[in-house]
Amino acid sequence: CESQGTDGLYESLGGAEGTKLFVDKLYECLRADERIKHYFTGSKMDAVKESQGQFLAVTFGAPIQYSGRPLDRIHSVMSITDFEFDAFLSCVGDGLRGVGADATNVDECVVLLETFR
């Protein structure tokens, strides 16, 4: 898998519909995870979820442009620890498995996201 995702990975996750289902599952996990749920509360969460969903889709190979703010700018004020990033990646894996992704696709997605640590 290439460093910015592939069309094949995005399509194997179910394209736009599959990615939306995954993001819904991901946010269920993020909002329940005691280690990181404090990052996923507040009045702007719908907009954050939509932007993050777009970012994830592009990362996994969607043929669209990411129109959100740069990730490093968003995260610079958050002081995310490795422990918290690992918790996020754990939720990514759970969310992907929750929508039926196979182990290879889960691994590819997690490896891609690891590059943003």
C-alpha positions as CSV (number, residue, x, y, z in Angstrom):
1,C,0.0,0.0,0.0
2,E,1.3,3.4,-0.9
3,S,1.9,6.1,1.7
4,Q,-1.2,8.1,0.9
5,G,-3.6,5.2,0.3
6,T,-4.8,3.5,-2.8
7,D,-7.9,3.4,-4.8
8,G,-8.0,-0.3,-4.1
9,L,-8.0,0.1,-0.3
10,Y,-10.7,2.7,-0.5
11,E,-12.8,0.5,-2.7
12,S,-12.2,-2.6,-0.6
13,L,-13.6,-0.6,2.3
14,G,-16.8,0.0,0.4
15,G,-16.1,3.3,-1.2
16,A,-18.0,6.4,0.1
17,E,-20.8,4.3,1.8
18,G,-18.4,1.9,3.5
19,T,-16.2,4.8,4.7
20,K,-19.2,6.6,6.2
21,L,-20.3,3.4,8.0
22,F,-16.7,3.0,9.3
23,V,-16.6,6.6,10.6
24,D,-19.9,6.1,12.4
25,K,-18.5,3.0,14.1
26,L,-15.2,4.8,14.8
27,Y,-17.0,7.6,16.6
28,E,-19.1,5.2,18.6
29,C,-15.8,3.8,19.9
30,L,-14.1,7.2,20.3
31,R,-17.0,8.6,22.3
32,A,-17.0,5.6,24.6
33,D,-13.2,5.2,25.1
34,E,-12.3,6.6,28.6
35,R,-8.7,7.3,27.4
36,I,-9.7,9.7,24.6
37,K,-13.4,10.5,24.7
38,H,-12.6,14.0,26.1
39,Y,-11.4,14.9,22.6
40,F,-14.7,13.9,21.0
41,T,-17.3,15.9,22.8
42,G,-18.7,19.4,22.2
43,S,-21.0,21.3,20.0
44,K,-18.8,21.1,16.9
45,M,-18.5,17.3,16.9
46,D,-20.7,16.8,13.8
47,A,-18.4,19.1,11.8
48,V,-15.3,17.5,13.2
49,K,-16.6,14.0,12.4
50,E,-17.5,15.1,8.8
51,S,-14.0,16.6,8.3
52,Q,-12.3,13.7,9.8
53,G,-14.3,11.3,7.7
54,Q,-13.3,13.2,4.6
55,F,-9.6,13.1,5.8
56,L,-9.8,9.3,6.4
57,A,-11.5,8.7,3.0
58,V,-8.7,10.6,1.2
59,T,-6.0,8.9,3.2
60,F,-7.5,5.5,2.2
61,G,-7.5,6.5,-1.4
62,A,-10.8,8.3,-2.1
63,P,-10.8,10.3,-5.4
64,I,-11.7,13.5,-3.6
65,Q,-9.8,16.5,-2.2
66,Y,-9.5,17.0,1.5
67,S,-10.8,20.5,2.2
68,G,-10.3,20.7,6.0
69,R,-7.5,22.4,8.0
70,P,-4.1,20.8,8.0
71,L,-3.8,18.0,10.6
72,D,-0.6,19.3,12.2
73,R,-2.3,22.7,12.8
74,I,-5.4,21.1,14.4
75,H,-3.4,18.8,16.6
76,S,-0.7,21.2,17.6
77,V,-2.7,22.6,20.5
78,M,-4.0,19.2,21.6
79,S,-0.8,17.7,23.1
80,I,-1.8,14.2,22.0
81,T,0.3,11.6,23.7
82,D,1.5,8.3,22.1
83,F,-0.9,6.5,24.6
84,E,-3.8,8.5,23.2
85,F,-2.8,8.1,19.6
86,D,-2.6,4.3,20.2
87,A,-6.1,4.4,21.7
88,F,-7.3,6.2,18.6
89,L,-5.7,3.5,16.4
90,S,-7.3,0.8,18.5
91,C,-10.7,2.4,17.8
92,V,-9.8,2.6,14.1
93,G,-9.2,-1.2,14.1
94,D,-12.4,-1.8,16.1
95,G,-14.4,0.4,13.7
96,L,-13.0,-1.3,10.6
97,R,-13.6,-4.8,12.0
98,G,-17.1,-3.6,13.0
99,V,-18.0,-2.9,9.3
100,G,-16.5,-6.2,8.1
101,A,-13.0,-5.1,7.0
102,D,-10.6,-8.0,6.8
103,A,-7.3,-8.2,8.8
104,T,-5.2,-7.0,5.8
105,N,-7.3,-3.9,5.2
106,V,-7.3,-3.1,8.9
107,D,-3.5,-3.4,9.0
108,E,-3.1,-1.2,5.9
109,C,-5.4,1.5,7.3
110,V,-3.6,1.5,10.7
111,V,-0.2,1.7,9.0
112,L,-1.3,4.6,6.9
113,L,-2.6,6.5,9.9
114,E,0.5,5.7,11.9
115,T,2.4,8.1,9.5
116,F,0.4,11.0,11.0
117,R,1.6,10.4,14.6
